[in-house]
Amino acid sequence: MNRQQLEHAIRAACTVADDRELYVFGSQAILGEHPEAPSTLCTSIEVDVAPKNRPEAWEEIDGALGELSQFHDTFGCYVQGLDIEAAILPDG
């Protein structure tokens, strides 16, 4: 996944979730800080997201944009909607 694909996935997930803000985590989150990250860090075709203001909408994202969805078939990448509780984050 590259930065352009990430941005497209985020826009699609925001539309599906009816939320203007998402948490992006997992390996592809690096593209937020480093848009030109080395290709070895961009091999994943999925991005993990959790809606910030409508946390229950993660299931809608996963259903509409997840693995084996039409989005995945069309764009070659997919969005895994997750509950923010699924994220393992460092303290602070």
C-alpha positions as a printed Julia matrix, in Angstrom:
92×3 Matrix{Float64}:
   0.0    0.0    0.0
   1.26   3.47  -0.8
   0.25   6.87   0.59
  -2.27   7.49  -2.22
  -3.97   4.15  -1.55
  -3.98   4.9    2.18
  -5.66   8.26   1.64
  -8.26   6.65  -0.62
  -8.95   3.94   1.95
  -9.34   6.55   4.7
 -11.79   8.6    2.64
 -13.83   5.48   1.86
 -13.86   4.38   5.51
 -14.95   7.84   6.67
 -17.8    7.75   4.17
 -18.95   4.28   5.21
 -18.69   5.09   8.92
 -20.25   8.54   8.56
 -17.35   9.84  10.65
 -14.79  12.48   9.74
 -12.08  11.05  12.01
 -10.45   7.64  12.21
  -7.69   6.04  14.19
  -5.23   4.4   11.8
  -3.02   1.74  13.33
  -1.08  -1.27  12.27
   1.81  -1.42   9.85
   0.46   1.07   7.33
   0.11   3.84   9.9
   3.74   4.65   9.09
   2.55   6.25   5.85
   0.9    9.03   7.84
   4.25  10.25   9.15
   6.45   9.0    6.31
   4.58   9.22   2.98
   7.67   8.05   1.09
   8.43   5.12   3.41
  10.71   2.44   1.95
   8.85  -0.14  -0.12
   9.81  -2.86   2.36
   7.53  -1.13   4.89
   4.63  -0.82   2.45
   4.06  -4.43   1.44
   0.78  -4.88   3.3
  -2.44  -4.47   1.31
  -4.56  -3.7    4.35
  -5.01  -0.76   6.67
  -6.5   -1.1   10.13
  -8.88   1.65  11.22
 -11.31   2.44  14.0
 -13.87   5.26  13.74
 -13.24   7.88  16.4
 -16.71   9.37  16.88
 -18.85   6.41  15.86
 -16.86   3.48  17.26
 -19.69   1.04  16.59
 -19.32   1.68  12.84
 -16.18  -0.46  12.61
 -18.33  -3.39  11.52
 -19.8   -1.36   8.66
 -16.28  -0.51   7.46
 -15.15  -4.1    7.66
 -18.23  -5.32   5.79
 -18.07  -2.75   3.0
 -14.32  -2.35   2.54
 -12.77  -5.44   4.12
 -10.98  -8.42   2.72
 -12.69  -9.97  -0.33
 -15.03  -6.97  -0.65
 -15.7   -5.24  -3.96
 -13.4   -2.44  -2.73
 -10.63  -5.01  -2.32
 -11.29  -6.52  -5.75
 -11.37  -3.09  -7.39
  -8.42  -1.37  -5.72
  -6.17  -4.24  -4.65
  -6.15  -3.2   -1.0
  -8.69  -3.31   1.78
  -9.7   -1.67   5.03
 -10.06  -3.71   8.16
 -12.49  -2.01  10.48
 -11.7   -2.8   14.09
 -12.89  -1.82  17.51
 -10.24   0.48  19.02
  -9.97  -2.04  21.87
  -8.28  -4.37  19.37
  -5.34  -1.99  19.03
  -2.31  -2.73  21.15
  -0.79   0.67  21.79
   2.1    1.81  23.97
   1.33   3.56  27.23
   0.77   7.3   26.79
